[in-house]
Amino acid sequence: MKVKLLSFTISAILTAVFGFIIIPILKRFKIGQPILGYVTEHEGKKGTPTMGGIIFILGAIVTFFIFNDEKSRLSTLAISIALGFLVVGFLDDFLKIKFSKNEGLTPIQKFAFQTIISLIASYFSFNSGLDFLYIPFFGGKFSLGALVILLNALVFVATVNSVNLTDGLDGLCASVSLVVFIALSVLIYIQTKNFPSYINAKEYNSLALFSLCMAGAMLGYLLFNVNKASVFMGDTGSLSIGGAISSIAVLSGNTLFIPFIGVFYLISTLSVIIQVAKFKRTGKRVFLMAPYHHHLQKKGFSEGKISFGYAFFTFIISAFSIICSL
């Protein structure tokens, strides 16, 4: 436990250090974020440095390798998946900056890259012995056999894009993800103690360590990302966070916990789906703007209050989900 707490702290410190080094470099090379024209509240954010995801991914991975003293197949796979999605996000951000518009990869290109990574990741997780899922609230687990490959691939794509949609306000995605990563590490720690795992406990502990390193990195990154943000994570960051969350959950058998501990990722996605479906059918909107956090912003809530509220309720729901599943 001492090592895990220390890794969380060091990850936060290293991420902050990397932030002070990398942000001036992003400014020097004019790596600024194009802003959506219809989000009038964000007009003053044009040109804010982006691709800040590099800062916290670097902090988390460096810290992980400092403290991880075991060869771990699962954590290596989780990091590889996160980096795979980071590359997709980096390409998207690069194209946005190059052409000075808020569109990078086409939806089809982005979906194709994500699907390929997800299928490969799901196959390797199944090949590592994962063919079961823990059941939230009821305890125990059940096996899906090879069907788990398709389910987990779907979860990878859905989670990555849901996290991406949640990255819309200063500090929002990072603060929510901070809580989610802590919840995942606690969940894995409890399961290692209370349930026989499909792979040895050292592998599980290594996954929990990576999750805590990501949590610490989120805390360090928030130093620069709370309102008014001095850097945005970009798709480089949001896709890598989604990749890390889904890989940690999938590789530990906790796929079904994602809709609960990541409830606000789900809300972001559902609000967009509902908005689009309603508008196409009737020409009217359910929300002032989607995703839902923009609806709240239009209602007059500050970015800081929305981000704190999302993180607060993520903590409550995550804690409830974990406690009721023991």
ZATI-611679 format. One line per 3 residues: number of its first residue (from 1); for each residue x, y, z of C-alpha. Coordinates in steps of 0.05 Angstrom, whole numbers, plus 5000, padded with zeros to 4 digits. Example, Ala and Ser with C-alpha at 12.3 -4.5 7.8 and 13.67 -1.06 7.14 Angstrom:
! residues 2
1	5246 4910 5156; 5273 4979 5143;
! end
This chain:
! residues 326
1	5000 5000 5000; 5057 5047 5016; 5087 5037 4947;
4	5020 5050 4913; 5009 5115 4951; 5080 5137 4936;
7	5070 5121 4862; 5007 5164 4861; 5045 5222 4892;
10	5107 5216 4848; 5064 5211 4786; 5028 5276 4804;
13	5095 5311 4817; 5128 5285 4754; 5068 5305 4712;
16	5070 5375 4741; 5145 5379 4725; 5133 5355 4654;
19	5077 5406 4647; 5123 5464 4664; 5172 5437 4612;
22	5126 5417 4555; 5073 5473 4556; 5124 5528 4537;
25	5148 5482 4480; 5076 5475 4455; 5068 5550 4457;
28	5134 5562 4420; 5113 5517 4363; 5042 5548 4363;
31	5008 5482 4376; 4941 5515 4392; 4871 5487 4396;
34	4820 5507 4342; 4753 5523 4376; 4683 5503 4353;
37	4650 5566 4327; 4582 5550 4356; 4609 5544 4428;
40	4608 5619 4440; 4629 5611 4513; 4697 5584 4489;
43	4716 5640 4441; 4769 5665 4489; 4804 5597 4489;
46	4826 5599 4417; 4901 5585 4411; 4908 5551 4479;
49	4962 5498 4472; 4935 5428 4459; 4963 5356 4457;
52	4972 5363 4532; 4957 5289 4539; 5030 5277 4526;
55	5044 5309 4594; 5004 5261 4637; 5017 5199 4596;
58	5091 5212 4602; 5085 5224 4677; 5044 5161 4689;
61	5087 5114 4648; 5153 5139 4676; 5126 5131 4747;
64	5099 5062 4732; 5166 5036 4708; 5200 5067 4769;
67	5156 5030 4818; 5137 4967 4780; 5189 4914 4799;
70	5154 4855 4766; 5149 4833 4694; 5075 4842 4679;
73	5042 4820 4615; 4975 4853 4631; 5002 4922 4650;
76	5048 4921 4590; 4988 4906 4546; 4947 4961 4580;
79	5002 5013 4569; 5009 4990 4496; 4934 4998 4485;
82	4934 5068 4516; 4993 5088 4472; 4958 5059 4411;
85	4898 5104 4422; 4945 5162 4438; 4975 5155 4368;
88	4905 5159 4337; 4890 5221 4379; 4957 5252 4361;
91	4943 5244 4286; 4874 5276 4296; 4903 5335 4334;
94	4960 5343 4285; 4912 5348 4226; 4868 5399 4263;
97	4929 5443 4277; 4958 5436 4207; 4894 5457 4173;
100	4871 5505 4228; 4802 5474 4236; 4767 5432 4288;
103	4765 5370 4245; 4823 5322 4238; 4814 5250 4219;
106	4747 5235 4186; 4697 5196 4229; 4708 5134 4186;
109	4784 5139 4192; 4780 5148 4267; 4730 5091 4276;
112	4773 5045 4232; 4836 5058 4273; 4798 5049 4338;
115	4765 4985 4316; 4831 4954 4294; 4865 4970 4361;
118	4804 4946 4399; 4799 4879 4364; 4874 4866 4373;
121	4871 4886 4446; 4810 4843 4459; 4842 4783 4425;
124	4905 4789 4466; 4865 4797 4531; 4827 4733 4514;
127	4892 4699 4496; 4918 4717 4565; 4863 4676 4597;
130	4807 4727 4605; 4740 4697 4586; 4698 4720 4645;
133	4667 4783 4674; 4657 4805 4746; 4584 4822 4760;
136	4570 4891 4791; 4526 4892 4853; 4513 4817 4854;
139	4585 4793 4864; 4615 4732 4830; 4631 4725 4757;
142	4609 4689 4694; 4643 4664 4631; 4628 4685 4560;
145	4681 4644 4525; 4705 4673 4459; 4645 4720 4456;
148	4682 4764 4506; 4728 4786 4448; 4670 4821 4412;
151	4641 4850 4476; 4708 4878 4499; 4723 4906 4430;
154	4656 4943 4432; 4672 4968 4502; 4740 4994 4479;
157	4710 5035 4422; 4651 5059 4464; 4694 5080 4524;
160	4746 5116 4483; 4695 5157 4446; 4654 5171 4509;
163	4715 5198 4545; 4730 5240 4483; 4660 5270 4486;
166	4669 5286 4560; 4731 5328 4545; 4693 5392 4533;
169	4705 5438 4592; 4767 5458 4631; 4785 5405 4681;
172	4723 5362 4667; 4753 5299 4635; 4815 5300 4679;
175	4777 5307 4745; 4726 5253 4728; 4782 5207 4703;
178	4822 5219 4767; 4764 5188 4807; 4753 5132 4756;
181	4826 5110 4758; 4826 5110 4835; 4761 5070 4834;
184	4791 5018 4787; 4853 5010 4829; 4811 5000 4893;
187	4765 4951 4857; 4824 4910 4832; 4857 4911 4900;
190	4794 4885 4934; 4783 4831 4882; 4854 4807 4889;
193	4842 4797 4963; 4772 4769 4960; 4766 4729 4895;
196	4810 4680 4859; 4836 4716 4797; 4844 4687 4728;
199	4918 4705 4731; 4967 4713 4789; 4959 4768 4840;
202	5024 4803 4818; 4993 4815 4750; 4931 4845 4782;
205	4973 4888 4829; 5012 4914 4770; 4948 4936 4736;
208	4925 4971 4799; 4993 5006 4802; 4985 5031 4731;
211	4915 5056 4748; 4942 5095 4808; 4998 5124 4766;
214	4945 5149 4717; 4905 5177 4774; 4966 5215 4801;
217	4980 5240 4731; 4909 5267 4726; 4920 5305 4791;
220	4985 5335 4767; 4954 5354 4700; 4897 5390 4734;
223	4947 5441 4758; 4947 5467 4686; 4878 5447 4664;
226	4829 5476 4714; 4792 5538 4691; 4822 5578 4659;
229	4863 5522 4627; 4934 5537 4604; 4934 5472 4563;
232	4883 5424 4533; 4893 5349 4531; 4867 5344 4459;
235	4847 5278 4428; 4919 5257 4444; 4898 5257 4517;
238	4825 5238 4517; 4834 5177 4471; 4893 5153 4513;
241	4853 5161 4577; 4797 5122 4546; 4846 5069 4524;
244	4877 5064 4593; 4810 5060 4629; 4781 5008 4583;
247	4844 4966 4582; 4851 4966 4658; 4777 4947 4666;
250	4777 4895 4611; 4843 4862 4631; 4819 4856 4703;
253	4751 4827 4683; 4714 4891 4704; 4684 4910 4637;
256	4614 4914 4666; 4636 4964 4719; 4652 5017 4666;
259	4580 5043 4658; 4577 5055 4734; 4645 5083 4753;
262	4646 5119 4686; 4573 5141 4689; 4587 5211 4664;
265	4623 5185 4603; 4559 5147 4589; 4516 5209 4601;
268	4558 5249 4551; 4547 5196 4498; 4473 5185 4511;
271	4459 5260 4511; 4490 5266 4442; 4451 5206 4416;
274	4385 5232 4444; 4398 5302 4417; 4414 5278 4347;
277	4356 5228 4344; 4306 5280 4369; 4330 5334 4321;
280	4329 5288 4261; 4259 5264 4278; 4225 5329 4299;
283	4273 5386 4284; 4273 5402 4359; 4326 5394 4412;
286	4321 5361 4481; 4382 5398 4509; 4405 5469 4497;
289	4469 5437 4471; 4501 5368 4474; 4539 5335 4505;
292	4503 5348 4571; 4558 5389 4603; 4548 5442 4550;
295	4474 5442 4567; 4492 5458 4639; 4540 5512 4615;
298	4485 5544 4574; 4442 5542 4637; 4493 5587 4671;
301	4535 5538 4711; 4609 5554 4712; 4660 5505 4683;
304	4691 5495 4752; 4624 5478 4784; 4606 5429 4729;
307	4674 5395 4733; 4670 5389 4808; 4599 5364 4806;
310	4616 5311 4755; 4676 5287 4796; 4636 5289 4861;
313	4580 5245 4835; 4629 5199 4800; 4661 5188 4868;
316	4593 5174 4901; 4569 5126 4847; 4637 5091 4842;
319	4641 5081 4918; 4569 5055 4920; 4582 5007 4862;
322	4645 4979 4894; 4615 4972 4964; 4552 4937 4938;
325	4593 4889 4897; 4635 4862 4955;
! end
